Amino acid sequence: MNCFSRIAGIALCAAAAFAQAPSSGVLTVTEPAKLIVKRTENPAFELKVSLRPGYHANSNTPTEEYLIPFKLTWEPGALEVAEVVYPKPKLEKYDFTDKPISVFGGEFSVVTKFKRAANPALGPGYITGKLRYQACNDKMCLPPKSVEIRLPILMQ
């Protein structure tokens, strides 16, 4: 196999891998790093979120009843949710509404403050969460979506 054939083969493999990669869509969530939880600790976890330029998501406290809120929930397990802290939303005016609406946009973080369950299993594990949101631009809203969050933990 000559050099050109090898390069062409590598390029085809790379193109095939790229074509099979999942699309991140409008909202991207950074892959969580392992959360190490010491015996006496009630940890916090920061979920980093990014919306594609030109898009926003309704905040966790939408200004209209019909708007779908941005919401992060967690399944109970070795850690329990004490509080979910959302960023301060912006009030933005769009052509499709008479008054400003409460939105998140760009890059931001949602912080979950956890507490240890009464008798958690020690060692490695996961807790799962779900981020529900509706992304919109200045002309339309996309259907609501949910993203599963799988947070690796190490209970000590």
Secondary structure by P-SEA (a helix, b strand, c coil): ccaaaaaaaaaaaaaaaaaacccccccccccccbbbbccccbbbbbbbbbbccccccccccccccccccbbbbbccccccccbbbbcbbbbbbcccccbbbbbccccbbbbbbbbbcccccccccbbbbbbbbcccccccccccbbbbbbbbbbcc
